[in-house]
Amino acid sequence: MARFARWTAAAAAALLVAGCSSGSSGEDTDEGKGGDKSSSTAPSSGTPSGLPGKLTSQKLDWGRCKGTSDSPAPGSDWQCATLKVPLDYAKPDGETIGLAVIRSKATGGSDKRIGSLLFNFGGPGGSGISTMPSYGSIVGSLHDRYDLVSWDPRGVAASEGVRCRSDKDIQAAESVDATPDDATEEATYFKDATDFGKGCEKAAGKLMSHVSTTDTARDMDLMREVLGDRKMHYFGISYGTELGGVYAHLFPKNVGRLVLDAVVDPSADTVGHAKNQTLGFQRALDDYLKSTGQDPKQGSQKIVDLLKRIDARPLPASGGRKLTQTLALTGIVLPLYSKQGWPSLTSALKAAEDGDGSELLTLADGYNERDPSGHYGTTTHSQRVISCLDDKQRPTPEETRKLLPEFEKISPVFGDFMGWDTAGWCHDWPVAGQFDNPEVSAPGAEPVLVVGNTGDPATPYEGARKMADELGKDVGVELTWKGEGHGAYGSGSDCVDSTVNRYLLDGTVPKDGKVCAS
């Protein structure tokens, strides 16, 4: 397990349940006035700065998507193509790489079509190619007027995806204790981090220095140009909100209708993000424990005691495998991404208390993208390569030890892990990080809708207000949902869904601070 991925609720919940809940109305208030005043799809008069015509005028060769693990099944109405982008934007005439793009054309006809609506589902490292078709049903009301478009960002899956380890090595690394208790375990933990970085460097090569959020934001603007859209219409979820904020900062005049849901705090550095997630997951766990009639403090202590027992003696699980403390914690994390997963957490914890680690291990395998044959996905590989290029801060082991009491005070369950992760995640990384926190100020941009969920575990609610404020006055517009889970849209609130839909379809901007109750 690495740091908790900031990815979409739909992707996490898909590992647990089929479909999404809907129909719960919330508090609706009067809408404000405004919106995108220019949703025309006519190409802009300019082109992305410094890019050659061979890139900006390229024609995408749309065709049937291959029926692979990274693509929707053949015969669907989804089309796939490859977009060429510069490897290095400082050398726009140099080497290019291909980005896998997927779309489904607007169903309402050309007279109703607004343009393309790009989706990024988070991670970083989440695949848009594999996620977009299943998410298409959630945003079906938008399909009438928008081409639904997503892509695998550079370094992800079908777009030069990075695999840093073999399946055998990944499984072997699961025995590494992510909350080391002594000098020997600590040395093993940091050696494993070094080895992982070396594996990424070998796999990614020169791409490793060109997978930053800034690079991907520039890819988005080239994609906008090639798709023929004068304005960028975008739906970013989780890490996708950070990407959307960076895009708005770089290209404020190209901002059309942007929705940022499950918002990453743009003011936080590496340690700040870790503290935010520690708070968010403990808050979600407290809400879960309350829902089962338990006192949060006592229930958390019971889980801490269980994890300590598993640390001393891993539990037997199905297939002859063992549930370690780190895998058990991973299994606890996954159901907290969606309230629909809470019953599975109850069952798994009871089984573990009875000495059977199988259910928690199954949940951990879902998070780690491990299939029954023992093959692992690479989302966390891409996540690490991207975030370690982004994040400049590199806490040392010594600094981390001093931070541990702060983390443990925030959460007795998750604090120790998240504290150690600040040092282990990018330890001895081959490439330097680029910034302490992303720049998202976007003066002059059209209003951006920022959606925060009070019960969000991975991107705590407080980040939404900070994103809205940093986007700037008259740009960031906050919408609050008093709900649970990672992400608000499509999670059961008619109030949220209708507000977002009116913004995207009609350009109706709600009042800043609007609240939707559960």
N, C-alpha and C positions, 0 to 999 in steps of 0.2 A: 504493500500500500504506500502510495506517495501522498502528498498533500491532497486535501479533498478537492476534487475537480469542481470548477465553477461551470456546470453545464446545465442544459435545460431539463426541466422537470419531466418533459415528455420522454426524453431518452432514459432517465432514471426509472420512471414509473413503468416504462415498457418492459423492464426486467421483472416487474412484479405482477402487473395486472394488464389485462387487455382492455383498451379503451379508456376514456376519461369521463369523469362525472360532469354533469351540467345541470343548469336550470335553477340554481339557487340565486334569488335576486338579492340585491343589496341596496344600500342607501344611494339614491340618485339625486343630484343637485343640478341647478341650472347651469347650462353650458356658457362658456365665455365666447367671445367672438374672435375671429382671426383665422389662421390656417395657412396652408400653402397657397400662395396666390399665383403659382405658376407650375401646374402639373402637366404641362404639355410634354409630349414625348419627342418633340423635334430636337435634333442634335444641337448642342451648344455651339456658339460661334468659335469658342476656343477649344484647345485640346489639353490634356494633362501636360503640365509644364515639362518641356524638354524632351518629350517622347517622340520618336520618329513616326512618320506616317505609316510605315509598314506594320506598326503595332496598333495605332489608333484607328486605322482604316481596315483592319483585318475583318474578314467575314467568318463567322462561326459556322462550322459544318455540322448542323444539328442532325442527329440520327438516333436510331434505337439504342437504348441503354443496354449494356451487357448485363446478363443475369448473374453477376458475381456477388460476393459478400458486400462489396462496396457500391452496388448498383441495384436499382429496382428491377423487378422481374420483366423479362421481355413481354411485349404485348400491351403494356400499360400506355397511358397517354403522356408519359414523361419522355423527354428528349434529352440527349446528352451531347456535349461538345467539349472541345479543348480550347482554352484561351491562352495565348502566348503572352507572357509578361517578362520584363527584364529580370534576370537573376539579381543584378545590382542596379538600383535606381541611380547610383552615381555614374554608371556607365550604361546609359539607356540604349546605345547602339551595340552593346556587347551581347554576351550570351543570354539566351532566353530559356525559360522553363515553361512547362505546360500545366495549367490548372484545370482540373475536371469541373465542369459546370453542368447543372441540370435545370430544366425548366418544364413547366406545363403552361401552355398559352392560355390567356384569358378566355373565358367561355362566353362572355357577353357580346362579343363582336367588336369591331374596330371603333364604332361610334361611341361605345361606352368605356372603352379601355383607357385607363389612366397611364399605365406604363408597366415597368418591371418593379416587383417588390422583392428585394434581396433579403434572405434570412441567414443569420449566423446563430448556431445553436449552442455556442459556448465551448468550454473546455479550459483553456485553449486546447485544441486537438480534436474536437468533435467533427465528424464527417457530415457535411451537408448532403452529399450524394446519397448516403444511406438513410439519413433522417428525414429529408424533405418529403418523400412520398407518403410516409406514415403521418407526418405532421400536416400534410395537405388537407386531411379530413377535418382537422381542428380549425383551420383557417379557411374552410370552404366558402364562407360568406364573402371572403375577399377575392376569391378566384374569378368571380364574374367580371371584375374590372381590372384585375392585375394578372400579368404573367407571374406565376410563382417561381422564383429563381433561388437556387443556392449553389454552393460550391465547396470543394475541399480546399481550404487555404493551403498555401505553400507549406510543405513539410508534413502534410496530413493525408493519410490514406492514399487515394488515387492521384494526388498532386505531389509527387516526389515524397511520399510518406516515408518516415524514418522508423526503422526497427532497430533498437539498440541492443537487443538480446534475443537469443533463441528461446523457444518454449522451455527447453530443458533448463536453461540458466535462470529463466524467470521463476520456474517452480522451485529451483534450488534456493533462490534468494528469498523465498517466502519464509525460510527458517531464520532469517536475520531479524533480530529484535529491534523494532523501531523506537523502543523506549529503553535504551540500555541501562542496566543496573550496576555494572561494574566496568573496570578498565578494559577487560577482555571483550565484553559485548560492545563497548564504545568503539574500540579499535576495529572490530568486525563491521560495525555500522558504517563508519566513515570509509573503510576500504571498499565496501560495497558501493558507496556513492561515487568514489573515484573510478571504480571499474565501470559503472554505468555510464559515466561521462565519457570515458574512453571509447566505449562501445558506440555511443551516439556520434562521436567525432569520426570514427572509422566509417560508420554507415552514412552519415550526412555529408561528409567532406566539406567543400566550400559553401554548400547550402546552409551550413550551420550558422553562418554569420549573416544570413539574409532571410530569416523567418520571423522577424520582429513584428509586433503589432503595427508599427508604422509602415513596414513593407506591405503588409496585408491591406492596410487602409489605402495605400496607393494603388494596389491591385484592384480594389473596389472601384476607384474612380476611373481606371482604365476600362473596367468591365462596364460601368455606366456608359461610357463613351461608345464602346463597341456595340452595346445593346441598343443604342440610339435614344437614350433618355437624357433630356436636358437637366433634370433634377434627379437626385438620389433618393429613392423611397426605400426604406430599410426597416427591418424588424430584427433587433438584436436581443438575445437572451443570455443572461449570466455574463460570462466573459465577453459575449457579443455586445454587451452594453459598453464595455471599455473600448472595444473596437469601434463602435459607433461614435463614441465620444471623441476618439482620436481622429476619426474621419471628419467629424464636424469641425474640429479645430483646424485641420489641414485644408479643408475645402468648404468653408462656411457658406460661400455663395452658391454651392451646388446642393446644399441641403434642401430636400423636399419635405416629405413626411417621414420622420424618424420616430420609431417606438423603441424604447429601451426598457426591458422587463427583467426583473431579478437583478438589481443593479449593483455592480462592483463599485466600491468606494474609491473614487479616483484620487483622493487625498492620502490614501494609505500606502506606506512602503511595505517591504516584505514582512517585517515584524508586525506592522499594523494590520495587514491582511490576515496574518495568522491569528492575531488576537480577535479580530472580527469574526473569523470562522469559529474559533473556540467558543465565543459568546453565542453565536448563532446556533451551533449544534447543541450546546447545553440548553439553550432556550427551547429549542424544538424537543429535546429529550424531556425537559420539565413539562412541556405541554402534553407530550405523550403519556408521561407518568400520571399526570393529573387525570387524563382521560380514562385511565385504568383504575382510578380510585386510590392511587398511591401518593404519599407525600414525596415531592420531588427530591428533597434532601436525603430522605431515607432510601428512596428508590435508587438514586444515584450511587449511594454508598453500597447498596447491595450489588450493583453492577461492578463497582470498583473492586469489591471483594471477589466477585466471580472472575474478573480479569486477572487478579493476582493469583488465584488458584490455577488458572489456565497457564499463566506465565511459568509457574513452578512445575506444572504437569499438564502438557497439552492434552486435549480431549480426543478420544478416538472418533473418527467420522467415517462416512461411507467410502467405499473404494479403497480402504486401507490407509487413507490419508489421516493427518492429524490437524486439529484446529489449534493454532498457536494464538498467543495473546494478540498479536498484530492482526491476524486474520479475523479473530473474534471482534476486534474493534471495527474492522472494515465491515463486517457483517451487521454490526449495530448501526453504522453510519447510513448504509443504503436505504433502509426503510424510512429514515427521517427525511428523505428528499420529497416524500409525498405522503399525505395522510392516509392514502389508500394502502400504504405499506405497513401501517402500524400493527394490524393483526398478525402479519407475518413475523414482526419483531417479538410480539408477545409469545407466539408459539416457539420461536427459536430460542429465546431466553429461558423459557421453561424447560425445553429439551436440554439445554446446556447445564442448567442447574441439576438436572437428573443424570448428567454425565455423558450426554450424547451431543457431539459438536457438529453433526451433519447439517442441521438447518442453518446455523450461522455460517458454516463453510459454504453452503449453496449461495447464500446471500453475498458472501465475500467474493465468490467466483463471478457472480453477476456484476459486481462493481469492477472487478479486475478483468472482465471480458474473457473469462475462461470458459470454453465450451466443454461438453462431456468427453471429447476426445483428448483434452489437455492442450488445445491450441488457444493462445492468448491474443487478444486484440492489441493494438498499438496506440490507443488514445493517450494513455499516460506517457508514452514515449514522446509523442509529439508535444504533449502538454509541457513536458520538462524542457525540451529543446527550445520551445517558444518562450516560456516564462523565464528561463535562465538567461536568455538573450535580452529580454525586456528588463529584468530586475537587476539593478546595480548593487543593491545592498547584499552583503555576504557575511552574516554573523559567524563568528568563529565558535568553536566548541566551548571555549572559555566564556565568551559572551552569552552563549545559550544557557550554560549552567546557572549564570546569574539571573537569567530571565525566567527560569523554570518556576520559581515560587509565584510569580505574577500569573503565569499561565494556569498553574494548578489552582490558584484562587478563583480565576474565572470559571474553570470547569474541573472538577475532580475526575471526570471520566475522560475528557478529550485533551485537557491541558498539557499533560506530560508529552503526549504524542506530538501535538502541534508545536510545542516549544522546541523539541529536538528537531523537528522538521525544518525549522528556520535555518538551522546550520547544515543539515544533511542534504536538503533538496538540491542545492547548487554547489555543494562542497567540491573544491578542487576542479571546478568547471573549466573546460578548455577555452571558453570564449567569455570575454568580459560583458557584464550587463550594461544596458544603455541609459536607464534613467531610474530615479528613486520612485517616482510615481508619474503616471501619464498626464500630459497636458491636454485638457479637453475644452478649454475656453473657446467659444465660438461666436464672437461678436458679429452681428449682422446676419446671423443665420435665422431661418424661419423657426417657429416654435417647435421644440422637440419634446415629445411626451415621455415622461420618466415614470415608470410604474414600480412601486414598492409594495412588498407584502410583509405585514408585521410578524408573521411566523416563519419567514424564510431562514433556513438553516445555513446555507452555503454563502449567500450574499445578504447579510442582515439588513433589515429595513432602513437603518440609519444611512446607509450608502445612497439611497435614492435622493434624499434631500441634499446631500453633499454633491451629488452629480448635477442636480438641477441648479444649485447655486453656482457651481464652477462653470457650467455651460454659459451662464451669464443672465443678467436681467432681461426679461422678455424673450428668452430663449428656452431655458429649462422650465417645464411645467410638470409639477408632481401630481400623480394620482396614487392614492393609498388604498390598498385592500386589506381589510382585517381578516386575514385567512392564514392557512397553514400550507407548507410545502414550498418548493423552489420554483418560483414563477407564479404569476397571477392569471394571465390570459389563458383561457381554455381550461381553467381549474375549478369551475363551478359557480362563478359569479356572473350573472347576467349584466350587472352594473358595470363591471370591468370590461366584459366583452363588448357591450354596446358602446361604451365610451371610446374604446380603442377603434372599433369599427367606424364610428362616426368621424373620428379624426382621420383615419386612413381613406375612407371612401368619400367623405364630403368636405374634409379640411376643417371640421369643427373642433376647435381647441377648447377643452374644458377649463374651468377656473383652476388656477394654481392652488393646490391643497385640497382638491376634491377628495372625498372619502367614500369608499364603497364598503358597507358592512357585510359580514359573512351572511 
